[in-house]
Amino acid sequence: MTFANVIVDVPSQNTNRPFDYKIPEKFQGIVQPGVRVIIPFGPRKIMGYVVTLSETSEFSKVKNIVDVLDVTPALTEELLQLGKWLSRQTLSYYISCLQVMLPQVMKAKYRKELWKLTEDPLDSDLDPVFDGRAVMDYEEFEASGVSYHTLRNHINEGVVDVHYEVKSRETKKTTRMVEPILDEMEMEEFLVDVSKQAKKQRAIVEYFVFNRAPIPKKQLLELLSTTSASLKPLVQEGVLKEFDQEVFRDPYQDREFERTTPFTLTEEQSTAIQPILQTIDHKQHDVFLLHGVTGSGKTEVYLQSIQRVIDEGKEAIMLVPEIALTPQMVERFKGRFGSKVAVLHSALSAGEKYDEWRKIQRKEVQVVVGARSAIFAPFSNIGLIIIDEEHETSYKQEDRTRYHARDVAIERAKGHRCPVVLGSATPALETYARAVKGNYQLLTLSKRMNEATMPDVDIIDMREELHEGNRTMFSRMLKEKIDDRLSKGEQVVLFLNRRGYSTFVMCRDCGHVQECPHCDIALTFHKRQNRLKCHYCSHEEPMPTECPECESKTIRYFGTGTQKVEEALEQLIPEATVIRMDVDTTRRKGSHERLLQQFGDKKADILLGTQMIAKGLDFGNVTLVGVLAADSLLNLPDFRASEKTFQLLTQVSGRAGRHEKPGEVVVQTYTPEHYSVDLASQYDFEQFFNEEMKLRKAFNYPPYYFLTLITVSHPNQLKVQEVTQKIVQFMRQKLSDQSHVLGPTPSALTRINNRYRYQCMIKYKKEPEQRKLVERILHYYEDEMKQENGLQIIVDFQPYQLM
């Protein structure tokens, strides 16, 4: 095969197809699908991905591939196909879909080296080029004239390897090693000649007489309490040699994970796991919804299903929401499966992610636990995919390639003929509706483990508290219950869905609210830095001492953020120690883990936090959960507001009373009569589902209709209105009468970062031509979208962010 069909790294409509390149003789057999290559494209050289090979090309003038970046393909055949499918599903560029599958480091610049993996001479012209060295620059090989076939044969024999040194900071991590060159006898002879005064040198040689294995230089020097100065002469005299060895960065290397054994399953768990194990055994594809209340032991069902897959020599992918990827979760998996697990999540450095990814690629692990992007793990024999907390919106990518991990999981599982398990205490309505209809298989866990009861929930009407003169943010009942828990030495979790000190700053005299100059949103006050910040474009300014409009000094804070609650707790209950967890306190690497560890070690009485504490936490000493503003989500312009509120309240309540001690939940709200608040307090998902479905049906929302959201943005407001209006008219003409095209309307946040945003929404049941119509729109506006600061049209076929 002499031609490679390459997807080039130029994201645009015109280049969104394979280009033909000739494979030079020297790269024959090395270039294969999934390999990254350097190719000439116009006047420049860029990177591309080989997707297929062919014998012929319809073009007479075809350029040559300049260089090959991979000896083993970076992407498997299956992932190349998946990229094509994803590109069609999301109308993204094929190149963007391929890049979303690879770790960040793979997009950096490269220097290549050849590593000789054997002490014996190579039986080819390549041996003199190495000239006794273990490592040489790849450029030296290219200049030597030795054929690529020779190199490939040596690579296939496993005696030579190509290593990529990434030119970015995130390179492979190496450590300096020392090993003996002389054999045991020669070492002893050499020892005789070492002067009696050179004690440190003697100690080093004596060490290697008995220990032949390479040892990290740092470790050797510490062990013998010596310095590099004693080692250097021995290297110069050819007694020892130093070399660099690659070390895989293991983010968990300092931790000893206690091995755990499978628990005996309860009757409910056994009933739930049976159909999953059957589909694994029969190599069938099916989708299961595991609907289990919080604390019902879903994780144990996952672990035992994965064990079955490992026993059959296959691989498993386990997805968890980013914020639930707590140290506790990692511990459960590492404890059960040890080194067979790779972990991928955003708290790892780019280098650590790359190393975990390579473990998967090299088949060194059988299980990957990770957030959304772990669904692209380069496994080739998948036996099971699990998505825990499947209702979480973080499984949807909100930029560039707008994929939903659930759809990708089902598509991959079809190809591998294996089951997908979706787990949740509060499944997404669309998922539950499919399970009720029989498209998915419904498995239920209705009881908590150890017969623990669900915590009692008290709903407090904050309007009554105000009428009775309580102006604090804590109801009297919550305050009493916190005092009671502290006196018993138990712990409390307080949940608030807002970070910062207050949600906005307003002048009491003229009513002026300080807004962001670039976005249509009030600035949030952060007290510690005494600054106002925009959470959308990162604009910051100092807190004014007087009103910029009327120069009055009566500037006051309104709304409540986590910082403000922390301060109020210090005044109200000074004896309590509080840990605050929000985006501001968990910015630094490892801080999330450290704060939870402190709380687990009972170094604090109260854990106060935002959404990141709502999931996956399991502390036996937590017996009270307080929700401070249960309706903060209800007032958003989003048809899923009630669903999100119900899910969040259920999840947070599930943090209490998970072990022997019974738990209680206090929910503070201004709308206690709202069905999502009321039914969450009774843990009645069925009833909530029925109520919400009535509304969805009445207003033509999912799961009765599909949605497409088109958002247009540009610095000029009139331009945005005009383009959105044209799109709406075009879609109304071309789509069937059963579809509803709504708009154009300004987005809820009309201006972000000095760009105006308008949107239109399409509600439809069946529109097979819709994607083609959207492609025509994108094609029509392509030139305007290429301009600097130009038009932006974002199409989302499964919108979760309507703001």
N, C-alpha and C positions, 0 to 999 in steps of 0.2 A: 504494500500500500504506500503510495507516494505522496498523497495529499492529506492535510489535516484541516478539518472544518473548525474554525476558532471563533469563539465569542470574545470580542475585543472589549477592553476596559474603557469604553466611551459610552456612558449612559445617555442615549438619545433615540428618538423614534427611527431615524435613518440607519442607525448601526445596530438595531435590535434584531440581528440575524447573524448566522455564521458566515465568516469570510474564509476563502480557500487560501491555504499556504502550502508551499512545497516543502517536503521533509528532506533536508540534505542527507546525502549518503551516511554521513557520520552520526546522524541522529536516528537512522532507521532502526526500528525495534525499541527505541527508548521512548519516542513520542507515542503516547497512547491516550485514550479518552480519560479525562480527569486530571491530566498533567497541565501545569501552568507553563506557558512559554513566553519568550520575549519576541515580538514581531515588529517589523516596520509598518507603520500606519501613517500614510502621508509623510510629512517630513520628519516625524519623531518615532522613537522606539517605545512601545508600550507593552503592558502585560496582557495576556489573554488566556482563556481556558479552552483546551482541546475538547470538543464534545463528541465528534465522530471522526473516523478515518475513511478515505475513499480512494479508489483506484484511479479515478478520472476527475477532471475539472472542466466545466463548460467554458472557462476563460482561457484565452491563449497566453496572456502574460500573468504569471503568478509569482509573487515574491517568495523568498525563502524564509523559513523560521531562523531567527538569529541565535537564540539560546533556549535551553530547556532548564526550567527551575526545579523540577522534581524528577527523581528517579522512580519513586513509587507514587502513584497518582494521589493527589490531595483530596480528590472527590471520587467516590465509587460510582459505578454505572447507575446504580439506583438513585443516588443523590442528583446526578445529572438529569435523570428523567423527572425527578421530583421538582427540580428547579424549573423545568419547562412547564410542568403542571401549575406550579405556584405563579409563574409569570402570567399564564392565561387567567388563573383565578383572580389575581389581584390587579391585573393590568400593570404590572411593574416590569421594568426592564429585566431581561434574562440575566444580564451581568449582575444586577443588584441582588437577584434571587440566589445566585451562586455565592456571592460574597457574604451574604447573611449567614451562610452555613459554616464559614471558616472563622477561626479565632483572629482577633485584631492583628496579631503579630504577623500573620501570613500576608498582610497587605503592605508590609514594609519592604525596604530595599535589602539586597542580599550580597554577601560575599561567600563564595563557595570554596570548600576545602576538600581534599581527598584524604581519607584516613586509611592507613594500612592496618588491618586487624590481625595480622599474623607475624610471628617472629621469622618464619621461613622466607627464603627469597621467592619472588614471583617468577613463574616460568614464562616471562614475556619481556618485550622491550620496555615495559613499564617499570621494571625493577631498578634499572640504572637511573630513571628519572627521580624515584624516591631517594636514591643515594643514601640509603641507611636510615632515613628519617621515618617517623611514624605518621607525620602530617605534612602535607604540602599544599600550596595555593593551587586552586583549580586552573588558574591562568597558566601556570607552569606546564601543566599537562597539555593544555590547548596548544602551547607554543612548541611542545616536544614532537608533534607529528605522529604520536602513537594513535592508533585508530580507536574510535568510540566503541567498536565491537569488542576490542580487547578489554576495554574498561568494563563494558557491560557483562562480559563473561566472568570477570573477576568479581563484580558485584553479585552476580547470580551464584557464584561459588561461596560468597560470604567472606572473602578475604580482603575486599576493599569496600569502603563505604563513602558516599558523598555526604558531606555535612554542610548545612546552611548556617552561616554566621549572619544573623540579622543585624543590619547596620543601625537599626533603631536601638534605644536603650534596652528594650525588652529582648535581650538575646538569650541564648541558652545559658544556663548557669553552669560554670565549670569550677572544679576545685583542683588545686595543685597537688599532685601525688608524687611519692618517692618510692622507687623500687630498686632492688639490687640488680646489677648487671652480671657480676661474677657469681659463680656457683659456690656452694657451701665450702668446699675444700679451698678454693682460691681466696675466699673471704678470710678463712683462718690463717692462710699463708700471709695475706696482706696485713693482718692484725699484728703479726710478729714484727713487721717493719715500722708500725706506728709508734712514735716516740711516747715514752711513759708520761711526759708532761701534757701531751694532748689528750687529756682525760675525756673531754666531751666527744672528740672524734672517735676514741676507742669505744665509748658507750654506744655510739651510733652503729659502728661496725659490728659490735657484739650483738646488738639488737637484731641485725639482719642475718647474722649467722644462724639464728634460731627461727627467724620469721621471714619467710620468702615473699609473703603477700604484699602487694602495694599498700601504702598507708597514706592518708592525707598528711601533707607536710606540717600543717598547723598542729595536728594531733601528735605527730612524732616529736616535734620540738617541745610541746607541753609535757609529753610523757617523760622525756629525758631531761627536762628543765634546761634546755640549751637554746642557741639562736642559729639563724641562717649562716652566721660566720663560720660555725664549725662544720656545717653541711657542705658549704660551697667547694672547699678543696677536694672533698670526696667525689663530688660530681665531676670536677675538672679532671681528676685522675682516672675517671672511667670506672669507678667502683660502684657508684649509684647513678641513677638517672632520674630527672624530674620530668613530669609530663602533666598535661591538663586532662582531666577526665570530666565528662559531662555528668552533672548531678540533676536528677529530676527534682524540681522544687515541689516538695510535698507540704501543702499548707497545714497538714495535721501531723507532721513528723514528730513534734515534741509531745504529742498526746498519746497516752497509753489507753486504748479502748478495751474496756472489759468485755470479754466475749459473752454473748447472751445465747440462750437456747430457746427454741420455739416454745410458747406457752400452749397449754391445752386449750383448744378452742371451746367457746360456749356453744350451746346447741344452735343459737342463731347464727354465730359465725360459721359453724360447720355447714349449715344449710346454704349460707351465702357463698362460701368458697367452692362448693362442689361444681356448679356449672362452669366456673372460671377454669378449674383444673381440667374438666372434661374437654373444653375447647383447646386447652394447651396440649393435652394428650392426643387429640384428634387432628391437631394442626388446622383448626378452623378459624375463620375470622368472625368475630361478633363484637358488639359494643354493649357493655354492661354499665348500668348506673347503680353504684353502691350507695344507697341513701341511708346513712346511719347518723343517729343523734350524736352531738359532741361527747367524746369520752366513751363511745360504744366499741372501740377496739378495731377501727378500720385499718389502722397501721399494721396490726398483727395479721390481718387478712392479706394485706399487700406483701408483707415479708414472707409469709408462707407460700404465696403464689409465686413470688420471685424465686424462692428456694427450688420449687418444682422446675422452673425454667432453667436454672443453673444446673440442676441434676441432669437435665436432658442435653447439656452442653450448649445451651442457647444464651441469648443476651436479653437484658431487660432495661427499659428506660422508665425512670420514675420522675415525673415532673411535680414540683411543689411551687407555690407562689413565692416570689422573691422574698417577701417579708416573713414567710413561714420557714425559710431555710435557716432555721435557728441551729445553734450548736447542738441542741437536744435532738433535732431531727437527724443531723449528720451522725451523732453518737449512736442512734438506734441502728442505722444502716452499717456503719463501720463495726459496731459491736457484733452484729449478726453475720456480716459477710467479709469482715476484715479487709485485706488488700485487694479483694475483687471489685472494690467500689471506686469509681472516679466521681469527684464532686465538681460541678460547674456552677458558679454564681458570681454576682457582680462584686462581692467583697474581695475576691482574689485579684492579685495583680495580673497584668496582661501576660507576664511570663509564666505565672502559676497556671493560668487558664490554658496557655499553650502546652504546657507539660501534661496537664490532665487530658487534654485533647489527644496528645500523641500516645498516651497510654491506651486510649480507646482505639486509635488508629492501628497501633501495633498489636492489638488483641491481648493486652496485658490485663485487662479487666473485663468483667462480664455484666456489671451493673453501672449505670450512670444515674446519679441523682442530681437534678439541677433545675434551674428556672427555665423560662420559656425557650431559649435558644438550644437547650440540651436535646430538644426534639430532633435536631439535625445531627446527633452523634453518629460518627461514621461506622456504625455496626453493620455487619453483613448477614447476621443470622438472628434476627429479632424474634423472641418468643412471647413477649408481653410488653405492653405500654400502659402505664398507669398515670392518670392525671388526678392528683389530690386537690381538694377544694376547687373543683372544676368550674365553679361559678365565678371565680376571681377574674376581674377584668384585666389583670396584669398578664394574662395569657394572650392578650391581643396586642400585637405590636402597633404602635400608633404613628410611626414615621416610615418613610420610604416603602419597604415591602410590607403592606398592611395585612399580615397573615394572622390567623388565629391558631394557636398550637393544637387545639382540639381537632381542627380540620386536617392539619398536617399529620397528626397522629393516626387518624382514621385512614388517610390515604396511604401512609406507610404500612399500616397493619394489614391493609387489603393485599398489598404486594407480598408481605411475609406470611400471609395466612395465619394471623395470630390475633388474640383478643385485645381489646382496649377496655380498661376499667376506669370509669369516671367516678370519683368519690366526692361526696359532700353531705353536710347536714342540711344545707339549704341550697339545693341545686338550682341552676339557672332555669327560669320558667320554660325556655325553649327545650332544654334537655329533658326536664321532667315530663313535658307534654309529649315528647317523642317516646319516652319510656311508657307512659300511660297508653299511648296509641299502639305500642308493640314494636316500634322501629328499633328500640333498644330493649335489652332485658333488664327488668327492675329487680334489684336485690335489696332487702331491707334489714337494718339493724335498729330495733326500736328501744333496746334497753342499754343502760350504761354497764360498763364492766364492774365486777365485784358487787353487783346489785346496787351500786350507788344511785341515789335519787338525783333528779335534775334539781338545780337550786331553785328556791322560791324566789319569785320576782315581785317586788313592790313598785308600783308606778306612782310617782309623786307629781301632782299638778303644781308647777311652779307659779301659776297665776294666784293660787290660794296662798302660797307662801308669801308672795308680795303683798297681798291684801292684809295679811296678818302681821306685816311689818318686818319680815325677814328679808333684808336687802343683800345678804351674802349670796355667793354662788352655790352654797351647800344647804340643802333642805335640813330641817331639824332632825328628821329621821336618819338621814345619811350621817350627820355629825355624831348623833348618839351611837350609831352602829360602828362608826370608825373608832370612837373612844372605847367601846366595848371590846372590839377586836384587839386594840393595842394593849388593853389591860390583861387580855388572855395570852398575849405574846403571839397572836396570829397576824397574817399579812393581808394587805388590801391592794386591789388594783383599781385605779381610777382612769377612766377613758374619756378623752375629749378629741373631737375630730379636727382640731385646729392647732397649728403651731404659732409661735410668736407670742406677743404679750397681749395685744388687742387687735381686733379685726380692722378697725379704722379709727382715725383721729378727727374730731370735729370741734369747731368753734361753737361754744354755747351761745354766743351773742348773735352772730350772723348766719350760723348754720353751715359755714364753709367746710368741706371735707377735702383733705389733702389727697390729690390723685396723682397717679404716675403720669409724667409728661408724655410717655410713649404709648401707654395702653389706657383703655377706658376702664380703669379699676382703681379702687381706693388703695392707698399704700398701707402696709401692715407695720405696726410699731413693734420693734424688738428692743426690749428694755436694756438688756445687758450692754449692748453697744450704743444705746440711746439713739437708734437710727430708724428711719422709715424705709421699708424695703418693698419692692414689687416682686411677687412670687412668679411672675410670668416672664419678664425680660431682665431681671436682676438689677434694675435701677435702684440706687440707694441715695438717700440724702439725710443730713442731720435733722433731728427732731426740732421744729421751730419753737421758739419760746413765746412768740406772739403770732396771732392770726395774720397771714399774708394779705388778707382782704381788708379787714377792718382794724387791724393792729390791737385787737383786744387780747388780754392775757388769759382769758378763760378757755384755754384749749383742754378738752377732756378726751379720755379714751373710752371707746364703746366696743361692745362685743368682748369675748373672752378667748384668750389663747392659753397654751400650756404654761408659758412663763408666768402669766398672771395668776393662774390657779396655784402654781408652786408657791408664789409669794403669799397668796391668801392662806394656804395651808400652814406656812411658817408662822403667820400671825395667829391663826385660829388654834392650831395644835402644835405649839413650839417644841414639845418633847418628841414629836415624830420625825424620823429621818426619811427623806423623800428622794427617790431616783426619778429623774425626768428623761423620758425617751421620745425624741422627735427628730426631725431631719437635722436640726441645729446641733443636738448633742451627740448624734451618731455619724457625723461627717467623716471622722478619722477611721482608718482601717482598724478593725478589731474592737472599736468602742462598743458596738452593738453587743458583741459577745461578752465584753468585760462587764457592762452594766447588768446584763442578765445573770452573769455569774455571781455578782455581788448580791443581787436580789435573792438568788437561789441559796446563797450562803447565809441568808437572813441578816445581811448587813444593813438592810433598810426595812422600814415598816410598810411604806407605801410606794407602789410603782405607778407613776403617772405618765400616760403616753397617748400618742395618736394611733392611727391604724396599725402601726407595726407591732403593737402588743395584743392585737385582737386575735391572732391566730397562733396555733402550734405551741403555745406555752403550756407547760404542765408542771405546776408547783403545788405540792401537797399541802402546804401551809396557807395557801390563799383561800380564805373562806368568805370574803366579801368583795363584790365587784360593784363599782359605782359608775353609772353612765351620766355624764354631766349635762350634755345637750343632745338629747336623743333625736331632736328634729332638725339638726343642722343640715342633714342631707335632704329632708323632705321638701325644702323650699327651692331646690334647684330646678331649672327648666329642663327636665329630663324625664321621659316617660318611665324610666326605670327607677326613679327616686324612691318609691315605696318598696320596691324589691330590694334595693341596696340597703335601705334602712332596716328592713326585716332581717336580712342576712347578717348585717353588722351587729345588731342587738343580740341575735341568736349566738353568733360567734363569741362575742365578748362575754355573754352570760356563761358560756361553756368553759370559761377559765376558772370558775369557782367550784369548790367542792368536788375535785376530781379524784380524791383519795378517800381516806377514812372519815375526815371531818366534813360535816355537811356544809353546803355553801348557801349564800344569799346574794341577791342582786337588787340594787336600788336604781331605778331608771327615772331620771328627772326630765320632765318634758313640759312644753307649753300646749301640746295637742294630745292629751292622754286618750282622747276618744278616737284618734286615727287608727284604722284597722291594722296597719302594719305594726304600730307600737303595741296595741292591745294583744294581737295574736302572737307576736314574738314573746310576750311575757307568759303566754300559755304554751309555748313551743308547738303551736298548731300549724304545721306547714301545709297540711292538706287543705285546711279551711282558708289559709292565706292564698294558696294556689287558686282555689275556686273563686275567691273574691276578685283577685287581680285579673284572672282570665276573663271575667265578665267585662271589666273595663277595657282590657286589651282588644276584645272582640268589638266592643262598641266604637272604639276609636281607630280601628284598623291598624293595630300595632303587632309586632311579632308576639307569639309564634303564628298568628293568623295571616300576617302579611310579611313579606321581606322588605328590607329598607336599603336604599342607597342614598348616601349623603354626599353632595358635591359642594365643596367649599372653595370659593374664589377669593384671592387676596391680591392687593396692589396698593402702593402708596397713595394713589388717587382714588377718592371715594366714588366719583362719578363713573370712572372707568369700571370699577368693580360692579356697580349697579347695572351698567349697560351690558357687560359680558354675562352676568348671571341671568339677566332678563332674556338675553338671546338663547342661552342654554335651556332655560325653562320653556320658551316658545318651541324650540327645536324638539325637545323631548315630548312635549304635549302633542305635537303633530305626528310624531313617529310611533309613539307607544299606543297600545290598545286602550279602549275606553275603560277597561277594568282597573287600569293603573291610575294613581292619584299623583300628580306632580305639584308639590307645594312650594311656594316662593315666588320671587326672590325675597328673602328676609335678612336683615342684619343678624350676624351671629350674636349669641348672648354676650360674648366679649367682642364688641364690634371692632376694636382696634388693639392690636398687640404689636409692640415693637415698631410703631409708626406705619403699620400696614392695616388697611381696612379690610374687613372680612364679611362677605355675604354668603348665604348658602341656599341651596334648594334641596328638597327631600323628595325621593320617589318611593311611594308605597306600592308594591305590586305582588301578585301571586305567581304569575308565570310570564316572563318576558324573555324568550330565548335570544332575541336580537339585541337586548339592552347593552351587552358588553361591546358589540360592534359599533353601536351608536356612540357610546362613550369614547371609543377609540377614534372615531371620526372627529369628535369635538377636540380631543387632545391633539390630533394631527393638524386640525385647522388653526389652533392657537400656538402651534409649536414655536414659530419664530418669535412671537411675543414672550413666550416662556423662557427663551434662551437669553433674552437681553439681561444686562446687569440690572438687578433690582426689579426685574420684570414681573409679568403676570404669573400667578401661581394657581394651578387648578388641582385640588386634591380630591380624589374619588375614593370613597370608602364603602365597600359592598356589605360591610357588617359593622355599622358604627356603634361604638360604645361611648365615645366622647362626642356629645352633641353641642358642647359649648363653643 
